[in-house]
Amino acid sequence: MKAVRAQRHDVDVIEEMHEAQPFDLDTLVERFDNEMGQAMIDPRQFELQFLYIVERLFGAKSAQHVGAKGRPKMTRRGSDKL
């Protein structure tokens, strides 16, 4: 949920969690792709928020790499089109 909101405090908490016990980038990307498609947010905004978090945790090159892969098309809950 913190990744969905991506407010400054939320991102700070995610970063602190990562410092205490590092996340696995591949696992984060897989979960984003497979589990977050129903988030109640504009998918483009959500992807940018996710990439911002990846950049904070893993650096700009990782965020560019993840962003370059492209994401599966996400839709808002209750809508099959954006």
C-alpha positions in Angstrom: 0.0 0.0 0.0 2.9 2.4 0.7 4.1 1.9 -2.8 0.7 2.9 -4.2 0.6 6.1 -2.2 4.3 6.9 -2.6 4.1 9.8 -0.3 7.5 11.1 1.0 7.1 9.5 4.4 6.0 6.2 2.8 9.0 6.1 0.5 11.3 6.9 3.5 9.8 4.0 5.4 10.3 1.6 2.4 13.9 2.8 2.1 14.5 2.2 5.8 13.0 -1.3 5.5 15.3 -2.0 2.5 18.3 -0.8 4.5 17.5 -3.1 7.3 16.8 -6.1 5.1 17.4 -5.5 1.4 14.6 -6.3 -1.0 15.2 -8.3 -4.2 14.6 -6.2 -7.3 13.3 -9.1 -9.4 10.8 -10.0 -6.7 9.6 -6.4 -6.5 9.2 -6.1 -10.3 7.4 -9.5 -10.4 4.9 -8.5 -7.7 4.3 -5.1 -9.3 3.6 -6.8 -12.6 1.4 -9.6 -11.2 -0.3 -8.2 -8.2 -0.7 -4.4 -8.5 -2.8 -4.3 -11.7 -6.0 -3.6 -9.8 -4.7 -0.6 -8.0 -7.1 2.3 -7.9 -4.8 4.8 -9.5 -3.8 5.9 -13.0 -1.5 3.1 -14.2 1.0 5.6 -15.7 1.2 7.5 -12.4 1.6 4.2 -10.5 4.4 3.0 -12.7 6.2 6.3 -12.3 5.8 6.0 -8.5 7.1 2.4 -8.7 10.1 3.5 -10.8 10.9 6.3 -8.3 10.9 3.7 -5.5 13.2 1.4 -7.5 15.5 4.3 -8.1 15.7 5.2 -4.4 16.4 1.6 -3.5 18.5 0.3 -6.3 19.8 3.4 -8.2 19.0 5.2 -11.5 20.4 2.5 -13.7 18.1 -0.2 -12.2 15.1 2.1 -12.6 16.0 2.8 -16.2 16.4 -0.9 -16.8 13.1 -1.8 -15.2 11.3 1.1 -17.0 12.8 0.0 -20.4 11.3 -3.5 -20.0 7.7 -2.1 -20.3 5.0 -3.3 -18.0 1.9 -5.4 -18.7 -1.1 -3.1 -19.4 -2.9 -2.4 -16.1 -6.5 -1.3 -15.8 -8.4 0.3 -13.0 -10.7 -1.9 -11.1 -14.1 -2.0 -12.7 -12.8 -0.7 -16.0 -11.4 -2.6 -18.9 -10.2 0.6 -20.6 -8.4 3.7 -19.5 
